[in-house]
Amino acid sequence: MGKIKHYILISCAVMARESYYCAAISKNIIDIVMLDQGLHDIGEAGMVAELQKAIDAVNIEKYDAILLGYGLCNNGIRGVHAELPLVIPRAHDCITLLMGSKERYREYFDNNPGTFYKSTGWVERVKHNLSNPDSTTSKLGMTTYEEYAKQYGEENAAFLVEALEGGLNHYDRMTYIDTGIVDFEEHTNDAKDMALERNWKFERYKGDHSLMLAMVNGDWNTEVFLVLKPGETVVSTHDDDIIGPKK
């Protein structure tokens, strides 16, 4: 076993249980900073600013590297940089982290278009995007069912919420990803209920936390992880690598 390293993991709350579990069994010392779910809904500039703020707050004398528990996430990590090595999974979003590889995610995505994903983290940690005044939905003036009901009545409220959820119309499948860390029946039922309400197919998918574990263990295969040198900046590559250093 090599020298034990000290890393700090900055992760999305959707990956909370996977992050803490992998940190607990890692050969290295892992400190964790958990950021609220939903940063991707405040726009690229807003998400980058929040991540950069968390990165800049890291004590560079204390750690060997900074790890990001994020994928590209609607370009929400483009432009981030650090004074330490910065390690990021080559992933479009957290579904890759939950499935274990970008190849598994690509295969599933190609074979199952129109899929809405949930996991333990998505059930436990997801917030209504209106809770953040900077979210896209808030800026568009959207509100909650209860607020609509007070203003327009129950029947009109139902119509308005249905209309505003039009973005879900292209989905026809719910996939609940079980990463094998916890198995709570109520989480599966939450996903099943949403599928039933919308007349979607339902599938329970066997996920894999090995990608997160490899990151905290320092097993940074460059085909799987981008390892930025201090001062290098993340860019999207628009190819199978997904992300890379700014040239």
Secondary structure as GFF3:
##gff-version 3
##sequence-region A 1 247
A	DSSP	beta_strand	6	12	.	.	.	ID=ss1
A	DSSP	three_ten_helix	13	15	.	.	.	ID=ss2
A	DSSP	alpha_helix	16	25	.	.	.	ID=ss3
A	DSSP	beta_strand	29	35	.	.	.	ID=ss4
A	DSSP	three_ten_helix	39	42	.	.	.	ID=ss5
A	DSSP	alpha_helix	44	56	.	.	.	ID=ss6
A	DSSP	beta_strand	65	69	.	.	.	ID=ss7
A	DSSP	beta_strand	86	89	.	.	.	ID=ss8
A	DSSP	alpha_helix	94	99	.	.	.	ID=ss9
A	DSSP	alpha_helix	102	111	.	.	.	ID=ss10
A	DSSP	beta_strand	115	119	.	.	.	ID=ss11
A	DSSP	alpha_helix	120	125	.	.	.	ID=ss12
A	DSSP	three_ten_helix	129	131	.	.	.	ID=ss13
A	DSSP	alpha_helix	136	139	.	.	.	ID=ss14
A	DSSP	alpha_helix	145	152	.	.	.	ID=ss15
A	DSSP	alpha_helix	154	164	.	.	.	ID=ss16
A	DSSP	three_ten_helix	165	168	.	.	.	ID=ss17
A	DSSP	beta_strand	173	178	.	.	.	ID=ss18
A	DSSP	alpha_helix	185	197	.	.	.	ID=ss19
A	DSSP	beta_strand	201	206	.	.	.	ID=ss20
A	DSSP	alpha_helix	210	217	.	.	.	ID=ss21
A	DSSP	beta_strand	225	228	.	.	.	ID=ss22
A	DSSP	beta_strand	234	236	.	.	.	ID=ss23
A	DSSP	beta_strand	243	245	.	.	.	ID=ss24
###
